[in-house]
Amino acid sequence: MAQKPSLGYAFHPPAVAWMIAISELFLSPFFGLHSEAVVRFPAALSSGFILWLVLDWLKFNYREKNRHFYRTVGLILSFFGFFGLSWMVVPDIPLFLGLTLAFVSTYRACEGGFRSRDWVFLVGGVFLALLGKFSGVLVGVSAIVCIARWGVRGKRRFLILAVLLGMALASLPTLVWNSQHEWGSLLYQIRDRHGGSWSGIRYLRFWATQLALAGPFVIVSFLSFILSMFKKTKSDRLVLFGLAWALPPATVFLLQPFYADFKPHWALVVWWPVLLVLVQQSQKKAQKWIKAQLIYGLGFGAVLLFICHFPILGWLGVHPKNDVTNDLFGWKAAASELEENREPLPEVLVGSRYQTAGQAAFNFPKRKVTFLPRDRKEFDEWPDLKVSHTLGPQPVSLNQEVLFVSDSRYSAEPDFKNAKCEKLFRSPKKRFSLSVGWIDIWRCRPS
């Protein structure tokens, strides 16, 4: 997607693709267009900036030198569900960056000390969050609620207008793109993402993933914050401020898994404001839970990073399909095997899933890659290489010879109309001599 910047895409707003495109524009001349470092640089830079924003926010509240600097940094990084996976280039990166920018600038707007750059942080944060994911609209809602409730008198109207400006600017690209694509991505996120059947087992599985990713201390703290609202004693203003940012996404992402499918990382935007409150509370006095959270979060994060580099789950007997880190391996070997083939082969390579087509586009630089068949909202995201009579969404009819790629996760064979396909080879995926799947290359000719 970054190779063809657009105002929108089939499933998400364009922020993450724009970030990658900018990184490639400036860094590709030095590291090459198909460099993983260039693609992942925006995620690493954003994560580092988020860490700096939180530390700067803590300095605003505790102006004396932080005597617990390393403990504080460790506590922030212990939120490993985000920081342990922040090398992944996903739309949650701009969402989290925008959320943190809006959170810290809104806090200053409510507690005094609002600086000139906080106007940029506020507008830019809301803008970036909504341009990252559609759920970023809830960041704007939280900012408005906090400003209306606690904002410095005399500035509330201008601050709310600043939030609305950020939301309006972020909405323009999405609305323009969707108006030209039958409102495809909006309908998918609002309607299709939330369709499904009720499942208690799935809901229990969701909470198991959240206990692992966020940590039991963060989740228990969230529940205790909610209970504190119903006590007769006056609730801590900091806790209420944190809940204003956690509860809006909680109404969506903590309920959706009960009636629709989910991805574990979606709910991290609920737990992040809770952790920010806990980090600030930790500055007052050392508490026993801090050491427990540090051991849990940093320890689990280290294990997660090891799993990404070593097939630990495979060595433990977990089925390869249940270890998503296996998807990162084997593609370069398959590309090398394809190019070593002495027989003249078609130049165009087709994937039937955007995941396999995306992997092929990145790892097969000598091939022209496209995605077929695709639905209307995806037509513009991939080049029309004129190898089929239509682009989809039904199975397409070829008008020239192509290669086709599939793998062990998305293993469907080619399904072109009026075409004859034969498998050229199967390239096994290996991690430390452990078999973790395969990549198949087919050759398809129109009959």
C-alpha positions in Angstrom: 0.0 0.0 0.0 2.9 2.4 0.8 4.0 1.9 -2.8 0.8 3.7 -3.9 -0.2 6.3 -1.3 -3.9 6.9 -1.3 -6.5 8.8 0.7 -7.8 5.5 2.1 -7.7 1.7 1.8 -10.0 -1.2 1.9 -9.9 -1.8 5.7 -8.3 1.2 7.4 -7.6 4.9 7.0 -4.2 5.7 5.4 -2.0 6.9 8.3 0.2 3.8 8.6 0.7 3.6 4.8 1.6 7.2 4.6 4.2 6.7 7.4 5.8 3.9 5.6 5.8 5.8 2.3 7.6 8.8 4.0 10.1 6.4 5.5 10.8 4.8 2.1 11.1 8.2 0.4 13.9 9.3 2.7 15.6 6.1 3.7 15.2 3.7 0.7 18.1 5.4 -1.3 20.4 4.3 1.5 19.0 0.9 2.5 17.0 -0.2 -0.5 13.3 -0.3 -1.3 12.7 -3.8 0.1 14.4 -3.2 3.5 12.6 -4.4 6.6 14.5 -1.7 8.6 13.0 1.0 6.4 9.5 -0.4 6.7 9.7 -0.8 10.5 11.4 2.5 11.2 8.2 4.5 11.6 7.0 2.0 14.2 10.2 2.2 16.2 10.3 6.0 16.0 6.7 6.3 17.1 7.3 3.9 20.1 10.3 5.9 21.2 8.3 9.2 20.9 5.4 7.7 22.9 7.9 6.8 25.7 9.3 10.4 25.7 5.8 11.9 25.8 4.9 9.9 28.9 8.1 10.8 30.7 7.6 14.5 29.8 4.0 14.2 31.2 5.3 12.8 34.4 7.9 15.6 34.7 5.0 18.1 34.5 3.4 16.6 37.6 6.6 15.9 39.5 9.0 18.8 38.7 11.7 17.5 40.9 14.3 15.1 39.4 12.8 11.7 38.9 14.6 9.5 41.4 13.0 6.4 40.0 13.7 7.0 36.3 14.7 3.4 35.4 11.8 1.9 37.4 9.4 4.3 35.6 10.8 3.5 32.1 10.5 -0.2 33.0 7.0 0.2 34.2 6.0 1.9 30.9 7.7 -0.7 28.8 6.1 -3.5 30.9 3.0 -2.8 28.8 4.5 -5.3 26.4 1.3 -6.0 24.5 2.2 -2.8 22.7 5.9 -2.2 23.2 6.8 -5.9 22.8 5.1 -5.9 19.4 5.7 -2.2 18.4 8.1 -3.4 15.7 5.0 -4.6 13.8 3.8 -2.0 11.2 0.1 -2.0 11.9 -2.6 0.8 12.1 -2.4 0.6 15.9 0.9 2.5 15.8 -0.5 5.9 14.6 -3.6 5.2 16.8 -1.4 4.8 20.0 0.8 7.8 19.1 -2.3 10.0 18.5 -3.9 8.7 21.7 -0.9 9.6 23.8 -0.4 13.0 22.2 -4.1 13.8 22.9 -4.0 12.4 26.4 -1.0 14.4 27.7 -2.0 17.6 26.0 -5.6 17.3 27.3 -4.3 16.6 30.8 -2.3 19.9 30.6 -5.4 21.7 29.4 -7.3 20.4 32.5 -4.5 20.9 35.1 -2.9 24.2 33.8 0.5 24.6 32.2 -0.9 24.3 28.6 2.0 25.3 26.3 1.9 26.6 22.7 3.1 23.2 21.4 0.2 21.5 23.2 -2.1 23.0 20.6 -0.2 21.0 18.0 -0.2 17.9 20.2 -3.9 18.2 20.7 -4.9 18.8 17.1 -2.3 16.4 15.7 -3.0 13.7 18.2 -6.7 13.6 17.4 -5.9 13.8 13.7 -3.4 11.0 13.8 -5.5 8.7 15.9 -8.5 9.0 13.6 -6.3 8.8 10.5 -4.8 5.5 11.9 -8.0 3.6 12.7 -11.7 4.4 12.6 -11.9 3.7 16.4 -9.7 6.8 16.8 -12.9 8.8 16.8 -13.2 7.8 20.4 -10.0 9.6 21.2 -11.7 12.8 20.2 -14.7 11.9 22.3 -12.6 11.4 25.4 -10.7 14.7 24.8 -14.0 16.6 24.5 -15.4 15.0 27.7 -12.3 15.8 29.7 -12.1 19.4 28.5 -15.8 20.0 29.1 -15.5 18.6 32.6 -12.2 19.8 33.8 -10.7 22.2 31.2 -9.5 25.6 32.3 -12.3 28.1 32.2 -12.1 30.6 29.4 -10.3 28.1 27.1 -12.7 25.3 26.9 -14.5 26.5 23.8 -11.2 26.9 21.9 -9.9 23.6 23.1 -13.0 21.7 22.0 -12.8 23.5 18.6 -9.2 22.3 18.3 -10.3 18.7 18.9 -13.1 19.1 16.3 -10.6 20.6 13.9 -8.4 17.5 14.2 -11.3 15.2 13.8 -12.6 17.1 10.7 -9.1 17.1 9.0 -8.7 13.4 9.6 -12.2 12.6 8.3 -11.7 14.4 5.0 -9.4 11.8 3.3 -11.6 8.9 4.6 -14.8 10.4 3.4 -13.4 11.3 0.0 -12.0 7.9 -0.6 -15.1 6.0 0.7 -17.4 8.2 -1.5 -15.4 6.9 -4.5 -15.4 3.3 -3.4 -19.0 2.6 -2.4 -18.3 3.4 1.2 -16.4 0.1 1.4 -14.1 0.5 4.3 -16.6 2.3 6.5 -19.2 -0.4 5.9 -16.7 -3.1 6.6 -15.7 -1.7 9.9 -19.1 -0.6 11.1 -21.2 -3.6 9.8 -19.1 -6.5 8.7 -16.5 -6.4 11.6 -19.3 -6.7 14.1 -21.3 -9.4 12.5 -21.3 -12.9 14.0 -22.9 -15.2 16.5 -22.9 -15.1 20.3 -20.2 -17.3 21.8 -19.3 -17.6 25.5 -16.2 -19.7 24.7 -14.9 -17.0 22.4 -15.5 -14.4 25.1 -13.6 -16.4 27.6 -10.8 -16.8 25.1 -10.7 -13.1 24.7 -10.3 -12.4 28.4 -7.5 -15.0 28.5 -5.6 -13.1 25.8 -6.1 -9.8 27.6 -4.8 -11.2 30.9 -1.7 -12.2 29.0 -1.2 -9.1 26.9 -2.2 -6.4 29.3 -1.3 -8.2 32.5 -3.6 -9.0 35.5 -2.5 -6.0 37.4 -3.7 -3.6 34.8 -7.0 -5.3 34.4 -7.6 -5.5 38.1 -6.8 -1.8 38.4 -9.3 -1.0 35.7 -12.0 -2.8 37.6 -11.0 -1.1 40.8 -11.1 2.3 39.1 -14.7 1.6 38.0 -15.7 0.5 41.5 -14.2 3.6 43.0 -16.8 5.7 41.0 -19.6 4.2 43.2 -18.0 4.8 46.6 -19.3 7.5 48.8 -15.8 9.1 49.1 -14.7 11.4 46.4 -13.0 9.7 43.5 -9.4 10.5 42.6 -9.5 13.0 39.7 -6.6 11.3 38.0 -8.5 8.0 38.1 -11.6 9.7 36.6 -9.5 11.3 33.9 -8.0 7.9 33.0 -11.5 6.3 32.9 -12.6 9.0 30.5 -10.1 7.6 28.0 -10.6 3.9 28.8 -14.3 3.6 29.0 -15.3 4.7 25.5 -13.2 2.0 23.7 -14.2 -0.4 26.4 -17.8 -0.2 25.4 -16.7 -1.5 22.0 -13.7 -3.8 22.3 -14.6 -5.4 25.6 -18.1 -6.4 24.4 -17.5 -7.2 20.7 -15.8 -10.6 21.3 -19.1 -11.8 22.8 -20.9 -11.5 19.5 -18.2 -11.2 16.8 -14.7 -12.3 16.1 -11.8 -10.3 17.6 -8.1 -9.7 17.4 -6.4 -9.6 20.8 -4.5 -6.3 20.3 -7.7 -4.3 19.6 -8.4 -3.9 23.3 -5.0 -2.5 24.1 -6.4 1.0 23.7 -8.6 0.3 26.7 -5.6 -0.7 29.0 -3.1 2.0 27.9 -4.8 4.9 29.7 -5.1 2.6 32.8 -1.4 2.0 32.7 -0.7 5.7 32.4 -2.6 6.4 35.5 -0.8 3.6 37.3 2.6 5.0 36.2 1.8 8.4 37.6 0.5 6.9 40.8 3.8 5.0 41.1 5.7 8.2 41.4 4.3 9.0 44.8 5.5 5.9 46.6 6.8 2.5 45.8 4.1 -0.2 45.9 4.4 -3.9 45.9 2.5 -4.3 42.7 5.1 -2.3 40.8 7.7 -5.0 41.2 5.2 -7.7 40.2 4.2 -5.7 37.1 7.8 -5.2 36.1 8.6 -8.9 36.5 5.5 -9.9 34.6 5.5 -7.4 31.8 9.3 -7.3 31.0 9.6 -11.0 31.5 6.7 -11.9 29.3 7.9 -9.3 26.7 11.3 -10.9 26.6 9.7 -14.3 26.0 7.6 -12.8 23.2 10.6 -11.4 21.5 12.4 -14.7 21.8 9.4 -16.5 20.2 9.7 -14.1 17.2 13.3 -15.2 16.6 13.3 -18.8 17.8 10.7 -21.5 17.2 10.0 -22.0 20.9 6.4 -22.8 20.4 7.3 -25.4 17.8 9.8 -27.0 20.1 7.1 -27.2 22.7 4.9 -29.1 20.2 2.5 -26.3 19.3 1.0 -26.7 15.8 2.8 -24.4 13.3 -0.5 -22.7 12.3 -1.0 -21.6 15.9 2.4 -19.7 15.9 1.9 -16.6 13.7 5.6 -15.8 13.9 6.1 -18.6 11.4 4.5 -16.4 8.8 7.7 -14.2 8.9 9.9 -16.9 7.6 10.6 -18.8 4.4 9.6 -16.1 1.8 13.1 -15.1 0.8 14.1 -18.7 0.3 11.1 -19.3 -1.9 12.0 -16.2 -4.0 15.5 -17.5 -4.4 14.3 -20.9 -5.5 12.0 -19.3 -8.0 14.7 -17.2 -9.6 17.0 -20.2 -9.8 14.5 -21.9 -12.1 16.1 -22.1 -15.5 12.8 -22.5 -17.3 11.4 -19.2 -18.7 8.5 -18.2 -16.3 5.8 -15.6 -16.4 6.7 -12.2 -15.0 3.4 -11.7 -13.1 2.8 -13.4 -9.7 -0.7 -13.5 -8.2 -1.9 -14.1 -4.7 -5.5 -14.9 -3.7 -5.2 -13.4 -0.2 -3.8 -9.9 0.5 -1.5 -11.5 3.1 0.2 -13.8 0.6 0.2 -11.2 -2.1 1.7 -8.6 0.2 4.5 -11.0 1.3 5.2 -11.8 -2.3 5.3 -8.1 -3.3 7.9 -7.5 -0.6 10.1 -10.6 -1.0 9.9 -11.2 -4.8 11.3 -7.9 -6.1 11.9 -9.3 -9.6 8.2 -10.1 -10.1 5.2 -8.0 -10.8 2.7 -8.9 -8.0 -1.0 -8.4 -7.9 -4.0 -9.7 -5.9 -6.9 -11.6 -7.6 -9.8 -11.8 -7.2 -10.5 -8.7 -5.1 -13.7 -6.8 -4.2 -14.6 -3.3 -5.2 -13.0 -1.5 -2.2 -9.7 -3.2 -3.0 -9.5 -2.5 -6.8 -7.2 0.5 -6.5 -4.8 -1.0 -3.9 -3.2 -3.4 -6.4 -2.0 -2.8 -10.0 -4.2 -4.0 -12.8 -1.6 -6.0 -14.8 -4.2 -6.9 -17.5 -3.8 -10.6 -16.9 -7.5 -11.2 -16.4 -10.7 -10.1 -18.0 -12.1 -8.9 -14.6 -10.6 -8.1 -11.2 -13.3 -9.8 -9.1 -15.0 -10.3 -6.8 -15.9 -13.6 -8.4 -13.2 -16.0 -9.7 -11.5 -14.4 -12.7 -10.7 -15.7 -16.2 -7.1 -15.4 -17.2 -6.0 -13.9 -20.6 -2.3 -14.7 -20.2 0.0 -17.0 -18.3 0.7 -16.2 -14.6 2.4 -17.6 -11.5 0.3 -18.1 -8.4 1.5 -18.2 -4.7 -0.1 -19.8 -1.6 1.3 -20.9 1.7 0.5 -23.2 4.6 -1.7 -20.6 6.3 -3.7 -19.6 3.2 -3.4 -22.9 1.3 -6.2 -22.5 -1.2 -5.2 -23.7 -4.7 -5.6 -21.4 -7.7 -9.2 -21.0 -8.7 -9.2 -19.3 -12.1 -11.9 -19.9 -14.6 -10.9 -21.7 -17.8 -7.3 -22.1 -16.7 -5.0 -25.1 -16.2 -2.6 -24.9 -13.2 0.3 -27.0 -12.3 2.5 -26.8 -9.1 6.0 -25.8 -9.9 7.5 -26.5 -6.5 6.9 -26.4 -2.8 9.4 -24.4 -0.7 9.5 -25.6 2.9 9.6 -23.1 5.7 12.4 -24.0 8.1 13.4 -22.5 11.5 16.5 -24.1 13.0 15.8 -27.3 11.0 12.2 -27.3 12.3 9.5 -27.6 9.6 7.0 -24.8 10.2 5.1 -24.8 6.9 5.6 -24.3 3.2 5.1 -21.9 0.2 3.7 -23.2 -3.0 4.3 -21.7 -6.5 2.0 -22.6 -9.3 2.0 -21.9 -13.0 -1.4 -21.2 -14.6 -2.2 -21.0 -18.3 -5.5 -19.9 -19.8 -7.1 -22.9 -21.5 
